[in-house]
Amino acid sequence: MRKPRIRLCSTAFLKIFLSQPLRPVQPEAYGPLRAANRSRSRDALDKLIASHAVSLGVILVTNNEADFRGYAKLTIENWVSQV
């Protein structure tokens, strides 16, 4: 009984937000971010996600704040902790 309601609410919620497909990241966003965070080599996908958000000029919503702290020009929000 609960799952259909959750699915309906989730679908309605997601329709509100504009989702951007991952596209080739602008070198102007990725290069400086990568150079400033060389020691975080294991976080290659985090750098890609962060630079994608920076290149779009959007806020990155994540429950994994620790992995995205310290990236210049990246604004993050954790909606889970705000509930």
PEDAZI-V489366 format. One record per backbone hydrogen bond with DSSP energy under -1.0 kcal/mol. NH is the residue of the N-H (numbers start at 1). CO is the residue of the C=O. If there is no record, write none. Layout:
NH_CO / NH_CO
//
This chain:
6_2 / 7_3 / 8_4 / 9_5 / 10_6 / 11_7 / 12_8 / 13_9 / 14_10 / 15_11 / 16_13 / 29_26 / 30_26 / 31_27 / 33_29 / 34_30 / 35_31 / 36_32 / 40_37 / 43_40 / 47_43 / 48_44 / 49_45 / 50_46 / 51_47 / 52_48 / 53_49 / 54_50 / 55_51 / 56_52 / 57_53 / 58_53 / 60_75 / 62_77 / 68_65 / 71_68 / 74_71 / 77_60 / 83_80
//
